[in-house]
């Protein structure tokens, strides 16, 4: 199967509104990922046009922690987003297999995602679907934020979104679920829920139904964390219901780095004392030997 100059080889991922193909760009002779936006009942006729506009917004980003968007096409009544192909595993699959990540590893993943989010927000682009499935752990060690397929230029947001909510219930910000309002602060709430998942292997408001998950943030704080360690305060800040009280991407990154420094220092001091005692012991042993 082909779409323009791209040969679609096989499906490598599916979602409610899309599927992703491993493909080949015949002009530039390189592998690419092609996201096919599927027709969905209830979406208005302008959905394809909006998809193209939003993907073009994402194409403005060029950052090592963001999956690149190369091209956007309309064909066969569908929209096709041509993206960088990244051999990887997604964060959700990694945590499901390995269990909760240690705080130090979760912090490393989180800082990479925050760096990509900050670049997007500075470019005026919102992600609107930050979740573990869209955080990619590349085979070469990179950590990238992918799937800006529902990205929206921040300076074009004029009040609530129209059309159906396109987001995962466990990771959508409360104000977007209730009022349809997208913002950088909403992306940060979703990031906080993703960081929570890294540490606990479940979303912060795990409930039996989607409706209950969407309503839970308004009823009280997230479910207690047991594995977060020093990261618990920053996760709590990110998951506040009031968007104005959440840190920005750069502020959240600064908080995580500060926590890393504080909790790394005792270990460094302990190692230094051990090395000092070992050195003194060696000197003492040498003196006793010389005296003997």
C-alpha positions in Angstrom: 0.0 0.0 0.0 1.2 3.5 -0.8 0.4 7.1 0.1 2.1 9.6 -2.1 5.9 8.8 -2.0 5.6 6.6 1.1 5.3 2.8 1.0 3.3 1.5 4.0 4.9 -1.8 5.1 3.1 -2.9 8.2 1.0 -1.6 11.1 3.0 -1.2 14.3 0.4 0.5 16.5 -3.3 1.2 16.8 -5.5 3.6 18.8 -9.1 4.7 19.0 -8.7 7.2 16.2 -5.6 6.2 14.4 -3.1 3.5 13.4 0.6 3.8 12.9 2.5 2.2 10.0 6.2 1.5 9.6 6.8 2.9 6.1 9.6 3.9 3.7 10.2 7.3 2.2 11.2 6.4 -1.4 12.4 9.9 -2.2 14.8 10.3 0.8 15.4 6.5 1.2 14.7 6.4 4.9 12.3 4.6 7.3 9.5 6.7 8.7 6.4 6.2 10.8 3.1 7.2 9.2 0.1 7.9 11.4 -3.2 7.3 9.7 -6.1 9.3 11.2 -9.1 7.1 10.8 -12.6 8.3 10.1 -14.7 8.4 13.3 -18.4 8.7 13.5 -19.5 12.0 15.0 -16.5 14.0 13.9 -17.4 17.0 11.7 -16.1 17.3 8.2 -13.4 19.8 9.2 -11.6 17.2 11.3 -9.2 16.4 8.6 -8.3 20.0 8.1 -7.8 20.5 11.8 -5.5 17.5 11.9 -3.4 18.9 9.1 -3.2 22.3 10.9 -2.3 20.7 14.2 0.4 18.4 12.7 1.9 21.4 11.0 2.1 23.1 14.3 4.0 20.1 15.7 6.3 20.2 12.7 7.6 23.5 14.0 9.3 21.6 16.8 12.9 20.4 16.4 14.1 19.1 19.7 16.0 15.9 20.8 13.3 15.0 23.2 10.4 15.3 20.7 9.6 12.9 17.9 9.9 14.9 14.6 7.0 15.5 12.3 8.2 15.5 8.7 5.1 15.9 6.5 1.3 15.9 6.5 -0.9 14.6 3.7 -4.6 14.2 2.9 -5.6 11.2 0.8 -8.5 8.8 0.5 -10.6 10.9 2.8 -8.0 10.5 5.6 -5.2 12.5 7.1 -1.7 11.1 7.2 1.1 12.4 9.5 4.6 11.4 8.5 6.9 11.2 11.5 10.4 10.2 12.5 10.7 6.4 13.0 12.1 5.7 16.5 12.9 2.1 17.3 11.7 2.0 20.9 9.4 0.8 23.7 6.8 3.1 25.2 6.9 3.9 28.9 3.6 2.2 29.6 4.8 -1.1 28.3 8.2 -0.8 30.1 6.5 -0.2 33.5 3.9 -2.9 32.9 6.7 -5.3 32.4 9.3 -4.2 35.0 7.0 -2.6 37.6 7.4 0.8 39.2 10.6 2.7 38.3 12.9 3.7 41.1 12.7 7.5 41.9 16.1 8.2 40.3 15.1 6.5 37.0 11.7 8.1 37.0 13.3 11.5 37.6 15.6 10.9 34.5 12.6 10.1 32.4 10.6 13.0 33.7 13.3 15.5 33.1 13.6 14.4 29.5 9.9 14.7 29.0 9.8 18.1 30.7 12.6 19.4 28.4 10.5 18.4 25.4 7.3 19.9 26.8 9.1 23.2 27.6 10.4 23.4 24.0 6.8 22.8 22.7 5.3 25.4 25.0 7.9 28.0 24.1 7.0 27.3 20.4 3.3 27.9 21.3 2.4 24.2 20.8 0.3 22.2 23.3 0.5 18.4 23.3 -3.0 17.6 24.8 -2.3 13.9 25.2 0.7 13.4 27.5 0.6 9.9 28.9 2.9 6.9 29.4 2.0 5.4 26.0 3.3 8.6 24.3 6.7 8.6 26.1 9.2 6.6 24.1 12.3 4.9 25.4 14.4 4.6 22.3 16.8 1.7 21.7 19.7 4.2 21.5 18.9 5.5 25.0 17.0 8.7 24.1 13.7 9.6 25.8 11.2 11.3 23.5 7.7 12.7 23.8 5.7 11.5 20.8 2.3 11.7 19.1 1.7 15.4 18.7 -1.2 14.3 16.5 -3.7 16.2 18.7 -1.3 19.2 19.2 -2.8 22.6 19.1 -1.2 26.0 18.6 -1.6 27.7 22.0 -2.2 31.1 20.4 -5.2 29.7 18.4 -7.1 28.4 21.5 -10.2 30.5 21.8 -12.3 29.1 24.6 -13.4 25.5 25.0 -12.6 22.9 22.3 -15.3 21.8 20.0 -16.0 18.2 19.1 -15.4 15.1 21.2 -12.7 14.9 23.9 -9.6 13.1 22.5 -7.6 12.0 25.5 -7.0 9.2 27.9 -9.3 9.5 31.0 -6.6 8.7 33.5 -4.3 11.4 32.1 -6.5 14.3 31.0 -6.4 17.5 33.1 -9.6 18.2 35.2 -10.3 21.5 33.5 -10.1 19.9 30.1 -12.4 17.1 31.1 -15.0 19.4 32.6 -14.7 22.6 30.4 -12.8 21.5 27.3 -10.0 24.0 28.1 -6.5 23.2 26.8 -3.5 24.9 28.2 0.2 24.4 29.0 -0.9 23.9 32.6 -3.1 21.0 31.4 -0.1 19.4 29.7 1.7 19.6 33.1 -1.2 17.9 34.9 -1.0 15.1 32.4 2.8 14.9 32.9 2.2 14.7 36.6 -0.1 11.8 36.1 2.5 10.2 33.8 5.2 10.6 36.5 2.9 9.1 39.1 2.4 6.1 36.8 6.2 5.7 36.5 6.5 5.5 40.3 3.3 3.5 41.1 2.5 1.5 38.0 -1.0 2.9 38.0 -2.7 6.3 37.2 -3.2 8.7 40.1 -7.0 8.3 40.1 -7.5 4.6 39.3 -11.3 4.0 39.1 -13.5 1.3 37.5 -15.0 3.6 34.8 -13.8 6.4 32.6 -16.5 8.7 34.0 -15.3 8.0 37.6 -11.7 8.7 36.6 -12.6 12.1 35.1 -14.6 13.1 38.1 -12.1 11.9 40.8 -9.7 14.8 40.8 -12.5 17.1 41.8 -13.4 14.9 44.8 -10.0 14.8 46.5 -6.3 14.3 46.3 -4.7 11.5 44.2 -4.5 8.0 45.6 -1.6 7.7 48.2 1.9 7.1 46.7 4.1 4.4 48.3 7.1 4.4 45.9 7.7 8.1 45.1 10.3 8.9 47.8 11.6 12.5 47.2 9.5 13.0 44.1 6.2 12.9 46.0 6.0 16.7 46.6 6.5 17.7 42.9 4.0 15.1 41.8 1.4 16.6 44.2 2.1 20.1 42.9 1.6 19.0 39.3 -1.7 17.2 40.1 -3.4 20.2 41.8 -6.9 20.9 40.4 -6.3 24.6 40.1 -4.2 25.1 36.9 -2.8 28.4 38.3 -1.1 26.5 41.2 0.8 24.1 39.0 4.4 24.7 38.1 5.5 25.3 34.5 7.6 22.7 32.7 10.8 24.6 33.5 9.8 25.1 37.2 8.9 21.4 37.6 12.3 20.4 36.1 14.1 22.8 38.6 12.2 21.2 41.5 13.2 17.7 40.4 16.8 18.7 40.0 16.8 20.3 43.4 15.3 17.2 45.0 18.0 15.1 43.3 20.7 17.3 44.8 19.3 17.2 48.3 18.8 13.4 48.3 22.1 12.7 46.6 24.2 14.7 49.1 23.9 12.3 52.1 25.1 9.4 50.0 28.1 11.5 48.7 29.0 12.4 52.3 28.7 8.8 53.4 31.0 7.6 50.6 33.5 10.3 51.4 33.6 9.2 55.1 34.1 5.6 54.1 36.9 6.6 51.8 38.5 8.8 54.5 38.4 6.0 57.1 39.8 3.5 54.6 42.7 5.9 53.8 43.4 6.6 57.5 43.3 2.8 58.2 45.8 2.3 55.4 48.1 5.0 56.8 47.9 3.5 60.3 48.7 0.1 59.0 51.7 1.4 57.2 53.0 3.2 60.3 52.7 0.1 62.4 54.5 -2.0 59.8 57.4 0.5 59.7 57.6 0.7 63.5 57.7 -3.1 63.7 
